């Protein structure tokens, strides 16, 4: 991962972003596609589409949660991980996703 500063038109200032080295989707191809993750997603953002990354703020928040970066801004709760099957600490994103702090699995939060 590489951290960069980019101009954000929505916030009218430079923001910190991370360029990942991870593939964007699961599959057999070995081609690596980088993702841009804004580290400053939050209350000061405006609009429904991030001008830096061209995705909704919910999608950007889910990317940030899944990456494990900036865990201090996330609410945490104990729960059962769908990925590793253990009772772990789960991290909540504002886009309605949960991420396991141990295995990194991310899924949509559903209520029964």
Order of alpha helices (4+ residues) and beta strands (2+ residues): beta-beta-beta-alpha-beta-beta-beta-beta
